[in-house]
């Protein structure tokens, strides 16, 4: 039998926003989609003996692309756990197992925005070499953070590196760190443009970099052929990142008119990554989350929606990212939900949201025009889903509906025989409870 597969009788979503094509055949030869529709059927007949998949009552579409995840973190309950309870070699081994969860959820590509230690680089190389099985991957290294910190308060030192962060204090340190990461093989340089600090009084986060510093990062990375991505949760940070030459911006919440004008002018792709906030806002009370934090995150989504709509309408590319890899967004569970949020809060149609999760996401993979599309000549990253996501994107969250996954033309076993995972000694922070065990709570009186 040839290394060819004919997926027939399924409704095809091309990933580019076109209307679904009913009962359409897709032919895969080796790792390429070689024909669609009648020509696929004709070519398959000429091939002769070929594997055929009946996709009746199913949708054939590109594999999902998660443009913002953290597969090397292993779903920490806190930043303390992430910074102080991880070891490099064990992190790599655990990530190699965890990454397979994405395939079962229909994710065939993901961008690991920053990684603990240098695990992301090694994991990507292991995936490409077939040492472990998982989706396509691009990766950042340690995120660049100024000595202001901003993501973990006092947990971050004033210099050096900790967890996923590299603290840079001077122009020389910025250039040195960017070059070090590129030498080690990163696909992206990531910068924490904004962050939270103790006793902060303003909404969102504060900008922790000057424009001149941001431009220095871009100039240094771009001279060596590597793009730059920024975490930004305030207006001035998003504005300056766009003007400085950033190639992609994560979050971009709280944009004002100047920030919108900058991202529109420079057509900087935005990855809102609202799934983390939405999960905590909607269900945080079930896991002991701070009610203030729940309201803050809900307001961040609602308060940023109008600006997102304006930017999207003006032609700014939007990508789907989930920040999966934390306890609030465990790997393999929520990779569809950003589409749901785009429909609910940004007013997108399901087909527009699907495009954000497929062809638009190719930017994060540095494979624009090669993946995320069902079309002749494209790489065969394809999923077969029971039902019609063009009517309801939430069906992509039901794993039982993911019937087939093809990565680079190869069928993936969605039920691998893996041993049960047990607790790793010293890996998790010992949480005695998720709230104080008060006398009043136990006995009902003071």
Secondary structure, DSSP 8 states (H G I E B T S, - for coil): --SEEEEEEEEEE-SSS---EEEEEEEEETTEEEEETHHHHHHHHHH-S-EEEE-TTEEEEE-EEEEEE-TTS--BSSHHHHHHS--HHHHHHHHHHHTHHHHHTTEEEEEE-S-STTHHHHHHHHHHTTSS---EEEE--SEEEETT--SSGGGS-SSEEETTEEEE-SHHHHHHHHHHHHHHT-SEEEEE-EE--TT--SSS-EE-S-HHHHHHHHHHHHHTT-EEEEEE-SHHHHHHHHHHT-SEEEE-TT--HHHHHHHHHHT-EEE---HHHHHHHHHGGGTT--HHHHHHHHHHHHHHHHHHHHHHHTT--B-----BTBTTB-TTTSTTHHHHHHHHHH---HHHHHHHHTGGGHHHHT-TTTSS--STTSB--EEEEES-TTT-GGGGG-GGGEEEEEETTEE--SS---------TTTS---S-SS---HHHHHS--
